[in-house]
Amino acid sequence: MPSWHIAPARTGNIVDLVAGQSLVTFTNSAPAWGFNSSGVLVQPAANVPFIEYDPATLSPWGWRIWDAVVNGHIYTEDFTNAAWTKFGGSMSANIGPSPDGGTNADGLVESVGVSETHGFQRNYSYVAGTQITQSVFVSKGSRNFASVAFGASAFGGTVTQAFFDLTLGTVAQANNCTAQVQRCPNGLLRISITATPSVTSTATASYRSTNVSGSSTYTGDGSTAGYFWGAQINTGPLAPYVPATGALTASSTADVASITGAAFAGIWNQTAGTVYSDIRRLSAVPSGFPRAWQASSSTSASSIQHSYYSSGQANVITVSGVATAEWYPAFFAENGVRAALAFATDDASGASNGVITGSDTSVTLPNVDLIYFGSQLGGGNNLNGYIRELAIFRSRRPNSNLQAMTQ
């Protein structure tokens, strides 16, 4: 039996199934928005763990743990504002469905009889080498496609954009970027592109309606081409939405979750243990070194953790800042990963998705006094994803058990 066990994707909360109460200290004073169990986009209550759901299927993604998010756009729900440059038409306010359950999306009304592009844009200050994602919620009007584009000058002149099929809800074409579609109720899609600029430059960030994939130029007929709401541009992969409803950019605060003190001592064995986790990320495009969990010493650089590195997902044991055992079993992917790390003196093994991924017979265990979930001691390197289930055992489970629990 585990000494501590949560299953947010099943229970809808982070109550310990062993103790019958939550042992986690959680803070987030200004959360980013997310989808509730009805598929409606809401702002979660401050300092309350948020269980997020797939807005299309209403199945639970799990307990969301995310870094602070900064939305680099302004007037993100009012494209009629002069802060947005319109081309090939105009914007009509609040005439289409929006993911917050209202009719707050703006319609892109085409000009008539001229072959041109149709959309709206703002300038953004791109930084070379810093991954960036641009997204918007959109639903189909008279046109079957929409595109999202970064300014080419920030990418050395290379066209960096994607076209999305609004009827099928799919990526139709992606150029020099990674593109994603997130399905929402009422025919809404959240479409996004992710890329890394090669040039520090102020350039456009644009959204367009199109009649075909691969070309944004066509002759308008005065119809409402599509409905748009909730534009966002943020560093890193696709992030939860943060509204900037005025003339200033907006940001959320990071999720911070831990168990410390006597509560930690009651669930952790310093000489042997096993930690199992079921993790999901919506984006397979990583940023930083996300932690699923990290058991740390508050007085030294020693830890036991499950984290992500450039070469893959790692189970790592460090003593005084030096890794004594680590394995790279698999990547954090959109379909999630189940992983387990079992440890005792001179006997540690890691497993992922039913496979033993590494063992070490000369490992030294550090003394730790707290555990962080989805982040690390001191903050940062958040999971930017979801904990579906996590359990701690006060014994070193056998390798066969690791394989069985991660299948």
N, C-alpha and C positions, 0 to 999 in steps of 0.2 A: 504494500500500500504506500502511496506517496505521502510525504509529510505536508505537502502543500500542492493544491491542484485547482486551476481555473480552466473553464471551457467556455469563453465568451461567445463563440459561434453557435454553441448549443444552448447555453443558459440565458444569453442576452445580458450578462453582467460579469463582474470580476470578483464575485463572492467566492471565497475559498471553500471548495466542496468538502474539505476535511473539517475545518473549524466552524463552517457555517456563517462566517462573517468575512468582510474584506480586511486583509492585513496591509493593503497597499496604501501608501501615502501618495496622492496624486494632485498635481497642480497644473493648471492652465487658465490664466486669467482672461484671455481673449482668444478663444478657439477659432480656427478656420471653420467654414461651413461644411456640412456633410449630409448624406441622405439618411433619413430615419426609416423605421420599419414599414412606413407607408410609401416610401419612394419619393418623399418630398424633401427638397433641399432646405435645411434649417441651420441656424447657428446653435450649437450645443450650449448647454448651461456651463458657466465658468466653473472650473475646478471639479468637474464631474467626468469620470471616464465615459467615453463615447463609443458605443457599438454602432458601426456603420453597416448599411445594407446595400446590396446591388439594386439600383433603382429600377432596373428592367425586370428582374426575377423576384425581388424582395427576399432573396436568400442572404444570410448574414455574411459579410466579409470578415467581421471580427472586431476586436478592440483596436481602435485606431491609435497609433503612436506616430507623431509627426513633428518635424522641426518647425521653427517659425517660418511663415510664408510671407513674402512681400510681393504684392501685386504692383507691377511697375506701370500699369495703366491708370487713368483717372476717368471719372464719369463712366464707369464700367457697365452701367445699366441704363445709360441715356446717350445713345449715339446721335440723337438730334442736336446735342450740345456742340458748340463751335470748336471745342477742343478736338473733335474728330473731323478730319477732312473727308468730305464726301465726293465721290466721282461717279459719273455716269448715272446719276439719279439723286434721290433725297431719302431721308429717313422719316417714317411716320411713327409716332410714339405709341407704345402700349396697345398693340393690336394683335399680338400673337401669344401663344402659351409660353410660360416661363417655368423653370423647374422648382420655383418656390411655391407652386400651386396657384399662381395668379395668371393674369393676362398682361404681362409687363414687358414682353419682347417687342422690339422695334422692327417695323417692316421696311425692307429696302425696296423703294419704289423706283422702277427704271425710268430713265429718260426715253424718248421716243425717236426712232428713225436714224440713230447715229450708231455706227459701229465703233464700240469702245468697251472699256472695262467698267464694271459696276460694283461699287463697294464703298468701304470707308477705311481710314487708317490714321495712325498717329506715329510720331517719331519716338524712337527709343534709343538709349545710349548703350550699345553693345560693347562688351569687353572681350577682347581676344582670349581664347582659352577657357572661358567660363560658359559651361553648358546652359542653355536657355530653352524654355518651353513657352509656347504661345497657344492659347485655347479660347474657345467660345462655345456657348450653347446655341444651337441652330435648329430650326425646323423648316421643312420644305414649303415653298410657296409655288410660284409658277415655274421655277427652274429646278432641275434634277440634281444639280451639283453645287458645291461650295468649295472655296479654296482658302487656305491660310498660308501666308507668306511672310518670311523675314526679308529685310532689305538686303539686296544682293551685295551692296558695297561692303557690308560687314563680313561677307564670305568670299572676299577676293573677286567679286564680280560674278560668282556662280549663283544661278537661280536656285533658291532654297525655299521650296513650297510643297504643298500636297493638295490633291483634289479628293473630295469625298462624295460618294454616291449617297444622296439623301433619301433615296427610295429604298435602297438595299441596306443602308446603314453600314457601309464598308469604306475602307480606304481604296480609292480607285487608282491613284498614282502618287508616288512620293519621290521627290527630287532632292538629293543631298540632305535628307533628314529622315528621322523616324516618325511615323505618323500613327495615331491611335484614334479609335472611336469608342465612346462610352455611351451605351444606349440608356435613355431615360423615358419616363412615361410621356404620353400625349404626343408621340412622334418626335420628341426632342432627342438630339444627339449632342454630346460634348465632343467636339473634334479638336485635335491638338497636333502640333509638330514639335519635335525636339532636335536640336543641333548645337554645335559648338562653333561660334564665330572664329574666324582666323584673323580678323582685323578689328581693332578698337575704333568704333565709328558710330556716329549718330545717323541712323537710317530708319526707314519706315518699318512698321509692323502692320500688316493689312489683312482684311477679310473681304472676300468677294463672293458674289453669286455667279454661277456660270451655267451655260446650257449644255456643255460637253466637258468631258475630262481632258485635261491637257492644254486647254486654251481658255483664257479669261475674256477674250474679245468677241463680242457679238452685238447684234443690233437689238436695242431695247424696244419694248412695245407698251410701256407705261404700266405694266402689271407689277404686283408685289412679288418680287423674285424669291424672297426668303425672309425668315424672322430670326433676329439675333438678340442675345442677352448674355450678360455676364462675361465680358472679355477679360482675359488675364494673360500677363506675361510675367514669368517668374524664373529665377535661376534654378538649375537642377532639372530633374524629370517632372512630369505632370504632378501638380500639387493640388490639394483641396482648394476650393474657391474662397477668395477673400474679397468682398465687395469694396470698391472705392467709389462711393456714391457722390463725392464732391471733387473739388479741384486739387486735392492732395492724394498721393498714393497711400495705400493702406497695408497693414500687416497684422498677422496673428502672432500669438506667442507659442512657444514650444510646449509639447506635452512632457511632463517629468513624472516618472513613476518609480517608486522604490519601496523596499522593505528593509528596515534598519533595526538596531537595538535588540531588545529582548524578543521581539517577534521574529527577527531573522535568526537569532540563536536557537529558537525553538524549532525551526524547520531545516536548519543546515547542519551537516556533520563535517567537521574539519578534516577528518581522516579518510572519508570515503563518501561517494555520492553519485547521483545520476540526475541529469536535467534533460527533460524531453520538451520539444517545442514544435508546434505546427504553425508555420508562418506563411503569410501571403503578401505579395506586393502587386499593386496594379500596374506598375511599370517595370519592365525588365532592364531599363536603362538606369544604372546606378549613379549616385552622386555621393562622394565621400566614402566613408567606411561604416556602413550601417551596422548597428548592434541589434541582434534579437534579444539578448540579455547579457549582462555582465555582473558577475559576483566579484567584488573588489575589496581591497584593503583601503581604508580611509587614510592610512598613514604611509603607504608605500605604493610603488607602481606594480603591484602584484595583482593578478586577476585570473579568473576562469571565465571564458566567454564563448559565445557563438556569434560570429560577426561575418561581414562581407568584405572581401578584398578583391583587387582587380583580377586575380586569377581564379576567383570563385569563393564559395561559401566556406568559412573556416571555423573549426572548433579549436580553440587556442587556450593553452595554459601558460601563463607567464609568471615568473618569479623575479622580483626586483627589476621589472621591465624587460627581461630576456625571455623569449619564447622557449619553453622546454619541450613542448609537444604541440604540433598543429597539423591539421589535415584539411584538404580542399576537396570536399566531395562533390558539390554541385552548385550551380548558380541559383540565387534567388530569382525565381521566374514568376510570371503572372499566374501560373497554375499552382504556386505555392510549393513548400518543401517541408517535410517532416524530418527532424534531426534529433539526435540524442548524443550526449557526451557523458561517458561513465569514467570515474576516476578513483583511484586509490594510489598509495605510494608504490611506485614502480609498476603500475598496472592501469593504463588508461586506454580507452578506445572511443572512436567516434563512428556514428552511423548516420546514413541519410537515405530516405526512401527505400528502406529494406536492404541496404548494402553496408557492410562494415568498410569504412573508408580509410581507416588508419588505426594503428596501435602503437603504444610506447611502453617499454618495460623498464625504463630508467627515469621516469618522471618524478619530479619533486612537487608536492602540493604546497601552494601558498596558504597562509592564514588570511581569511577574508572576513569582513564584518558587516557587509551589506550587499544587496543585489539591486541593480537597476534593470528595468524592463524597457526594451526598445531604445535604449540609449546607454551612455557610459557615465562613470563618475565624473562630475564636473560639467556635465551637459554636452550636447553636440553629438554628431554622428548618429542621429536618430534613425530608427528603422525605416521611417517613411513608408509604412505599410501597416499590417494587421496581425495581431496575435490571435490565432483561432483557439489554441489550447496550449497550456504550459504546465508542467508538473515537475516537482522536485522530490527526489527520493534520498533517504539517509543511508543508502547502501550502494555499493558498486554493483549494478545489475550485470548479469552475464551477457556476453556478446549476442547469444541467441535471442535474448530478451530485447536487446537494442534493435536487432533486425526486425523482430515481430512488431514492436511498438511503432516503428517508422514506416512500415509498409503502407 
